[in-house]
Every structure is written in C-alpha cells, then in structure tokens.
Amino acid sequence: MPAGRPSTYDPEYCETVVELGKEGKSVAQMCAHFDISRQTIDNWASEHPEFLEAFMRAKTHMQAVLEAKAFDGLSNREFNANLWKTTMQARFREDYTERKELSGPEGGPIEIGYKNRLADLLNGKEPG
C-alpha cells in the first residue's frame, strides 16, 4: 500500500476549479479551497484529462479577470500599475515576461571569452 492518503479527486471539481478561475483565484487559492497541496492539483491534472482541461480553462479565466481589472483601472489614479505588472509576470510568465534576444555582429552568435591574467603573467605576456 503506497504511503500517504488516497487522492480525494472528484470529477465535480472540474466545475469548481473553473468557477474559482472566473473569480480570479490563484492556483494557491484553488489548492486552499480543496485543502490540497500544489503537487496534488498537478497530479489531478496529469491523471485526469477532464480536470486538466478544466484547470487550463480556469487559468484562462483567472488571467481574463485580472486583465479586466487592469483595463478598468487605467483611468483610476490609485491604480498601482507596477504591482499589477509584477503580479501578471509572476502568474502568467508566458504572456507577461519581457524577453530580450541578444546576438552578436550581424545577428550571429555572441563570442564569450575572458582573459586569464595569471596565465598571461606565467607565459610572460602583459595582461590586457
């Protein structure tokens, strides 16, 4: 018999998780609602395709709720844009994390090198 208590998964959780997403609840808040760990909700998603679909829909609703709040807050002087940006970057990295691509001359690779001063000195060269 495996260690730990058996999973408390119930197919009705699919509807519940979507409703929590529509309220803008985070994954941690969803786990708290079910009184489970993050690992358990991830296990449910990997073991139950219907829950995975519901969980992904919940995350989409969660993002939409927070985006709507930001849109509504644009004309409010009290709106904390930096807090909202940080929250979105943490919760929705794929959509909200700024990425910069670095490249070398003419779009080629970047050459990485270093000077080993001790090796230069031992070989009778002036460190450069």
DAZI-V404352 format. One line per field, one symbol per residue. ss: DSSP state (2 for helix, 1 for strand, 0 for the rest). burial: # if it has 24 or more other C-alpha atoms within 12 Angstrom, else .. A space follows every 10 residues. Layout:
ss = ???
burial = ???
This chain:
ss = 0000000000 0022222222 2200002222 2222000222 2222222022 2222222222 2222222222 2220000000 2222222222 2022220000 0000222000 0000002222 22000000
burial = ........#. ..##.##### #######..# #..#.....# #..##..... ##.####### ###..##... .......... .......#.. ##........ .......... .......... ........
